[in-house]
């Protein structure tokens, strides 16, 4: 569960992170980098797809500047993964609701 989020910082299960993260059911991958900083492409989500979540919650940044490319949306649909993409503040709220009952992964951009 995510305990807090503010621009550039997130606390997950008592641990503070200051880089973008992917939250899996059993671990957190920090220092998450994308092929292009503010675009989310299918190649950026290879490990997410391997985890076989029902839902992927994407935090697009505090101001929503990271965009999910159309080919990424298509790729996730083809993999049977429901995509929810929102500004990171809202994505955190949604993730916290879903993680109690759904196999969910969150990929969160913490800044812009």
C-alpha positions as CSV (number, residue, x, y, z in Angstrom):
1,X,0.0,0.0,0.0
2,X,1.2,3.5,-0.8
3,X,1.3,5.6,2.4
4,X,2.0,9.0,0.8
5,X,2.9,10.7,-2.4
6,X,4.1,14.2,-3.2
7,X,6.0,15.6,-6.1
8,X,9.2,13.6,-6.5
9,X,8.7,11.4,-3.4
10,X,6.6,8.4,-2.5
11,X,6.4,6.2,0.6
12,X,5.5,2.5,0.1
13,X,5.3,0.1,3.1
14,X,7.4,2.5,5.1
15,X,10.2,2.9,2.5
16,X,10.7,6.3,0.8
17,X,11.5,6.4,-2.9
18,X,12.6,9.5,-4.9
19,X,12.7,7.9,-8.4
20,X,9.9,6.6,-10.6
21,X,8.7,3.2,-9.4
22,X,6.8,0.1,-10.5
23,X,4.9,-1.6,-7.7
24,X,4.4,-5.3,-8.1
25,X,2.3,-7.4,-5.6
26,X,5.5,-8.8,-4.0
27,X,8.2,-6.0,-4.6
28,X,8.9,-2.5,-5.7
29,X,11.2,-1.7,-8.6
30,X,12.7,1.7,-8.2
31,X,14.7,3.9,-10.5
32,X,12.3,3.0,-13.3
33,X,13.4,4.6,-16.6
34,X,11.5,4.6,-19.9
35,X,12.9,4.5,-23.4
36,X,11.6,8.1,-23.8
37,X,11.3,10.1,-20.5
38,X,7.7,11.3,-21.0
39,X,6.3,8.6,-23.2
40,X,5.2,5.1,-22.1
41,X,5.9,2.5,-24.9
42,X,5.3,-1.2,-24.9
43,X,9.0,-1.9,-24.4
44,X,8.9,0.0,-21.1
45,X,6.3,-2.5,-19.7
46,X,7.9,-5.9,-20.6
47,X,8.4,-6.9,-16.9
48,X,5.0,-5.7,-16.0
49,X,3.4,-7.9,-18.7
50,X,5.5,-10.9,-17.4
51,X,3.8,-10.4,-14.0
52,X,0.4,-10.9,-15.5
53,X,-1.6,-8.3,-13.6
54,X,-5.3,-7.9,-14.1
55,X,-4.9,-4.1,-14.0
56,X,-2.0,-1.7,-14.6
57,X,-2.4,1.7,-13.0
58,X,-0.1,4.3,-14.6
59,X,0.7,7.6,-12.8
60,X,1.4,10.1,-15.6
61,X,3.1,12.6,-13.2
62,X,1.9,15.3,-10.9
63,X,0.9,17.5,-13.9
64,X,0.2,14.5,-16.2
65,X,3.0,15.2,-18.7
66,X,3.9,11.5,-19.3
67,X,1.7,10.1,-22.1
68,X,0.7,6.6,-22.8
69,X,1.3,5.9,-26.5
70,X,-1.6,4.4,-28.5
71,X,0.5,1.4,-29.3
72,X,1.0,0.8,-25.6
73,X,-2.7,0.9,-25.0
74,X,-3.2,-1.6,-27.8
75,X,-0.4,-3.9,-26.5
76,X,-1.9,-4.0,-23.0
77,X,-5.3,-4.8,-24.4
78,X,-3.8,-7.6,-26.4
79,X,-2.2,-9.0,-23.2
80,X,-5.6,-8.9,-21.4
81,X,-4.4,-6.1,-19.0
82,X,-6.8,-3.3,-18.1
83,X,-5.1,0.1,-18.2
84,X,-5.9,2.9,-15.9
85,X,-3.8,6.1,-16.6
86,X,-4.3,9.1,-14.4
87,X,-2.2,11.9,-12.9
88,X,-0.1,10.3,-10.2
89,X,-2.1,11.7,-7.3
90,X,-5.2,10.1,-8.6
91,X,-3.3,6.9,-9.7
92,X,-2.1,6.5,-6.1
93,X,-5.7,6.7,-4.8
94,X,-6.9,4.1,-7.3
95,X,-4.0,1.8,-6.7
96,X,-4.7,1.8,-3.0
97,X,-8.3,0.9,-3.6
98,X,-7.5,-1.9,-6.0
99,X,-4.5,-3.5,-4.3
100,X,-6.7,-4.9,-1.6
101,X,-8.7,-7.1,-4.0
102,X,-7.2,-7.2,-7.4
103,X,-3.9,-8.4,-9.0
104,X,-2.7,-4.9,-9.8
105,X,0.6,-3.3,-10.7
106,X,1.3,0.4,-10.6
107,X,3.9,2.3,-12.7
108,X,4.3,5.7,-11.3
109,X,6.1,8.8,-12.7
110,X,6.7,10.9,-9.6
111,X,7.6,14.3,-11.0
112,X,6.1,16.4,-13.9
